[in-house]
Amino acid sequence: MPKYKYRCDDCGGTFLLVQKINETPETKCFLTVKDEVGTEDDVRCLGSVKRVPSAGGFVLNGKGWFKDGY
């Protein structure tokens, strides 16, 4: 399954999610705003998120391909 990178419009945080291609994209941020995660004082951002384009892993293997980009 592919990994999708998301960026929050409110807190500016980024996170990766492993999702199916046909799964609906995430719409809410679930990152913790305060420093201490897991305490009673932690606050979730819940801002709107968007998918960030990222370069996929692409490797040319086999006879005739060079590692320096040819």
PAZAPA-4460 file (N, C-alpha, C; in steps of 0.05 Angstrom, whole numbers, plus 32768, in hexadecimal, padded with zeros to 4 digits):
% residues 70
    n_x    n_y    n_z   ca_x   ca_y   ca_z    c_x    c_y    c_z   seq   type   mol
   8011   7FE8   8000   8000   8000   8000   8012   8019   8000     1      M     A
   8009   802D   7FF2   8019   8046   7FF0   8018   8057   8009     2      P     A
   802D   8066   800E   802E   8079   8024   8027   8095   8019     3      K     A
   8016   80A3   8027   800F   80BE   8020   8017   80D2   8035     4      Y     A
   8023   80E8   802D   802C   80FC   8040   8017   8112   8041     5      K     A
   8010   811B   8059   7FFC   812F   805D   8008   8147   806C     6      Y     A
   7FFF   815F   8067   8008   8177   8076   7FEF   8185   8080     7      R     A
   7FF0   818D   809A   7FDA   819B   80A6   7FDB   81B9   80A0     8      C     A
   7FC5   81C5   8099   7FC3   81E2   8094   7FC5   81F2   80AD     9      D     A
   7FBC   81E7   80C4   7FBB   81F6   80DD   7FD5   81F5   80EC    10      D     A
   7FDF   81DD   80F3   7FF7   81DB   8103   8010   81D8   80F3    11      C     A
   800E   81D2   80D9   8025   81D0   80C8   8034   81B5   80CA    12      G     A
   8029   81A3   80DA   8036   8189   80DD   8032   8177   80C5    13      G     A
   8044   8164   80C1   8041   8150   80AC   8041   8134   80B8    14      T     A
   8034   8122   80AA   8033   8106   80B2   802F   80F4   809A    15      F     A
   8037   80DB   809D   8033   80C7   8088   801D   80B4   808F    16      L     A
   800D   80AC   807C   7FF9   8097   8080   7FFB   8082   806A    17      L     A
   7FF9   8069   8072   7FF8   8054   805F   7FDA   804E   8059    18      V     A
   7FD3   8053   803F   7FB7   8050   8037   7FB5   8041   801D    19      Q     A
   7F9E   8035   8019   7F98   8029   7FFF   7F94   8040   7FEB    20      K     A
   7F98   8039   7FD1   7F94   804D   7FBC   7F77   8057   7FBB    21      I     A
   7F64   8045   7FBF   7F48   804D   7FBC   7F3C   8057   7FD7    22      N     A
   7F4C   8059   7FEC   7F43   8063   8006   7F40   8081   8005    23      E     A
   7F2C   808C   8013   7F28   80A9   8013   7F3F   80B7   8022    24      T     A
   7F48   80CE   8018   7F5E   80DC   8025   7F56   80E7   8040    25      P     A
   7F6A   80E9   8052   7F66   80F4   806C   7F5E   8111   806A    26      E     A
   7F4D   811B   807C   7F44   8137   807B   7F4B   8146   8094    27      T     A
   7F4F   8139   80AA   7F54   8146   80C4   7F70   813E   80CF    28      K     A
   7F7D   8151   80DB   7F97   814C   80E8   7F93   813F   8103    29      C     A
   7FA3   812B   8109   7FA1   811E   8123   7FBB   8121   8133    30      F     A
   7FCC   8134   812B   7FE5   8138   813A   7FE0   8146   8154    31      L     A
   7FF2   8141   8167   7FF0   814E   8181   7FFE   8169   8180    32      T     A
   7FF1   817D   818A   7FFC   8199   8189   800F   819D   819F    33      V     A
   800A   8194   81B7   801B   8198   81CE   8032   8184   81CE    34      K     A
   8047   818A   81DD   805F   817A   81DD   805C   815E   81EA    35      D     A
   804C   815C   81FF   804A   8143   820E   8033   8132   8203    36      E     A
   803A   811F   81F3   8026   810D   81E8   801D   80F8   81FC    37      V     A
   8004   80F3   81FE   7FFA   80DE   820F   7FF2   80E8   822B    38      G     A
   7FF5   8101   8231   7FEC   810B   824A   7FCF   8116   8248    39      T     A
   7FC4   811D   825E   7FA9   8128   825E   7FA8   8143   8250    40      E     A
   7FBE   8151   824E   7FBF   816C   8243   7FC3   816C   8225    41      D     A
   7FC8   8155   8218   7FCD   8156   81FC   7FB4   815F   81EC    42      D     A
   7FB9   816E   81D7   7FA4   8179   81C7   7FA8   8171   81AA    43      V     A
   7F94   8166   819D   7F95   815F   8181   7F90   8177   8170    44      R     A
   7F9D   8179   815A   7F9B   8191   8148   7F7F   8191   813A    45      C     A
   7F78   817B   812D   7F5F   8178   811E   7F5B   818D   8108    46      L     A
   7F71   8199   80FE   7F6F   81AB   80E7   7F6C   819C   80CD    47      G     A
   7F68   81AA   80B7   7F64   819D   809D   7F80   8197   8092    48      S     A
   7F81   817F   8085   7F9B   8176   8079   7F97   8172   805B    49      V     A
   7FAE   8173   804D   7FAF   816F   8030   7FC6   815C   802A    50      K     A
   7FC3   814C   8015   7FD9   813A   800D   7FEF   814B   8000    51      R     A
   8007   8144   8007   801F   8151   7FFC   802B   813F   7FE8    52      V     A
   8030   8149   7FCF   803E   8138   7FBC   805A   8130   7FC5    53      P     A
   8061   8118   7FC1   807B   810E   7FC9   8086   80FC   7FB3    54      S     A
   80A1   80FC   7FB1   80AE   80EB   7F9D   80AC   80CE   7FA6    55      A     A
   80A5   80BE   7F94   80A4   80A1   7F99   80BF   8094   7F95    56      G     A
   80C1   807C   7FA0   80DA   806E   7F9C   80DB   8062   7F80    57      G     A
   80EF   806A   7F70   80F1   8061   7F55   810E   8058   7F50    58      F     A
   8112   803F   7F49   812D   8035   7F45   812D   8026   7F2A    59      V     A
   8141   802C   7F1A   8144   801F   7F00   8157   8008   7F04    60      L     A
   814E   7FEF   7F00   815E   7FD8   7F03   8161   7FCA   7EE8    61      N     A
   8176   7FBB   7EE6   817B   7FAC   7ECD   8192   7FB6   7EBD    62      G     A
   8197   7FA8   7EA8   81AE   7FAE   7E96   81A9   7FC8   7E87    63      K     A
   81BD   7FD9   7E87   81BB   7FF2   7E77   81B4   800B   7E87    64      G     A
   81AD   8008   7EA1   81A6   801F   7EB1   81BD   8026   7EC3    65      W     A
   81C2   8040   7EC6   81D7   8049   7ED8   81CB   8056   7EF0    66      F     A
   81D9   8055   7F07   81CF   8060   7F20   81D0   807E   7F21    67      K     A
   81DF   808B   7F0F   81E2   80A8   7F0F   81CD   80B6   7EFE    68      D     A
   81B7   80AA   7EF7   81A1   80B8   7EEB   819E   80B3   7ECD    69      G     A
   81AE   80A2   7EC0   81AB   809E   7EA4   8196   808A   7E9D    70      Y     A
***
